[in-house]
Amino acid sequence: MTLLRSPIKQAILLSLFTAALSSTAAYAVEVNFVSGAVGKDIELFKKLVKPWEAKTGNTVKVVPMPSSTNDQFAQYRLWLSAGNADVDVYQTDVIWAPQLADQFVDLTEATKDVIKDHFPSIVESQTVDGKLVAMPLFTDAPALYYRKDLLEKYGASVPKTWEELTTTAKKVQEGERAAGNKDLWGFVWQGNAYEGLTCNALEWVKSFGGGQIVEADGNISINNPKAAAALDLAKSWVNTISPPGVLSYGEEEARGVWQTGNAVFMRNWPYAYGLGNEDDSKVKGKFDVTTLPTGGGHDKSAATLGGWNLAVSKYGKNQKEALDLVKFLASKETQKENALKGSKLPTIMSLYDDADIKEKQPIIPRWKDVFLQAVPRPSAPTKVKYNEVSSKFWSAVHETLSDEGTADENLEVLEADLTELKGKGW
Amino acid sequence: MTPTHVVSPSDKAELQSQRKRAALLFLVPMLAALVLVAAYPLFRSIYFSFTDTSLTNLYGGQWVGFDNYLSWRTLPSGRTIYRGTLVDQAWWNAVWNTVRFAVVSVSLEAFFGMMVALVLNAEFKGRGLVRAAILIPWAIPTIVSAKMWSWMLNDQFGIVNDVLMKLGIISQKIAWTANVDTAMLAVLIVDIWKTTPFMALLCLAGLQMIPKDVYEASKIDGVHPVKVFFKITLPLVKPALMVAIIFRMLDALRIFDLIYVLTPNSSSTKTMSIISRENMIEFDKFAYGSAQSTLLFTFIALFVILYIWLGRVDLSGDSK
């Protein structure tokens, strides 16, 4: 009693108590994680980090960003150049590494024991001048989604070439519309003037044998007849087998048309597979996926290499915890969860032979074929100028598709613009 | 007798200077705030436009003079090539888009705003409610209304196409924001929808300043209502209308948010603000974008000076 009554002793007790409180607070930190949100990404992410939060006592606060990669990039670049200390971990697009390399922590040392499990090509894309800028989280390669039921109904086979796709789509669309299904379209893709159109158009051009805009050695190859032929074919889709609004579609808009059962074919990333098979989807169990077609007599199809990685900010307050979180998220166990629950493609090679994944997501082992044909966007050779190259490319393509100048004319201007942008070297 | 206090001239001067000092003292916090939030960023971005600053190297920019605006060199072949914003086609396209957007949207808004104000100025039941209701579009944040409209204008599941199709006005769904021909139209529709209430409110304030007896006199004289509008209402509401127009014009010339959400990358709607941000943030050409925003600032400043000057000339003409 007397012990507690003495004010000095009370004060000592109180200070001890607060000291104890603050020391536990120092161990449990809140790691801020920013990521774009498509579909159910954020819900899934919260489930994925639960074990890590339980193990370390730290919490992860997810800051959701718009789904457009351009919007995310603009915000991240602003934050990073202002030295924002509030964000610890960034989820970065596969093309950003060369542009943001200076602002992120080198992960080489922290991940040296696990990095060899990942696909070397992905690790290489995230390595700038020997520095591992970001840790691969999942990879992405688009595929062609098709409606099994509709193809069967019209006795059509799964198209191997873009030309076949065009005729099949037209046939099914005309047939279905005559039968009263007025809102049905043949083929939906991403035609808005943004990074997604660069991905789509790169696939057309590459699968026609028209190169990959800027080659690995820095040569500008885009102005060639095969590329023009590819763009001409794509232009013929708009307003025939594709809705005129496709020129404003991103991934989610295309999925919107597809998942309400209003498209025969769709070009999209793997995330749409899981969502399309959920209970509220009108196409549940009615569709399948295959590799993207080839065109113009060329024999190899192409899928743009996408994928997301984890980078630790140089300016974050909780770098140690952030590094630990990144290692946890990129680990084999978490990638497996991500594959099972979110149909995300793992970057760890051995997971493609995993029995559970084969059983629950039979699509993933098959995606290995798609992935083997993946073509990188020219972010490595064009370095910090990549965004401008991509913007000029998608603008030229968008103009061609909306009938402002022919493919030949636009590609010639594009080549001249890129040459000027390149100057003495990228 | 009450003693009269004689104010000597020196006392008067003392009082004057005291007042001046007090006024200055009261102004200091405001001036300091203005320097901090307006003048400093402005001059800093003007300074950036004369350097080669990039976002990855914000503090290490070197002075390059007018290179971001215009530079030229002669090649060994004798051909001279020009570089810089002033010869950039994309920039002039943006200038044209901005001017077109500003002129069309502000004139239509002034027209519709005036009509709405005339209706609201009339006496009718529930006028207070209608006045409040009409302000709703103005009260919604632009980002929210732009997103809302982009869903309404969506070609496949947008309500605008659905209604027009059902009414039989269009035979095929229109891709409002994707089509180069309709992108600007879509932006204009949303902007007019959003800012007409603002215009209407300012016009209404002007209308209510007009004394009632002028109207009564015209009624007694039996003047036609149309003539009343052009000879009485319009000239008397003009000062308020001019202020409303200049406010909206300044807003329209720096339009950004609406277009950024609705049609971010369409070259037919890219404005000066949009293109300057694109260069600064996305293309890592911070100095080049700064040069463009400096030009935008000059453009708006010149416009304001011109407008005020022209406005004065007009007024003096009236008073003669």
Interface residues (C-beta under 8 A of the other chain):
Chain A: N70 F73 A74 R77 L78 S81 Q99 D102 Q103 D183 G191 N192 A193 Y194 P243 P244 G245 V246 L247 S248 Y249 E253 G256 V257 T260 N262 V384 K385 N387 E388 S391 W394 S395 H398 E399 S402 E404
Chain B: L55 T56 L58 N154 D155 Q156 F157 Q172 K173 I174 A175 T177 A178 N179 V180 T263 P264 N265 S266 S267 R277 E278 I281 E282 F283 D284 K285
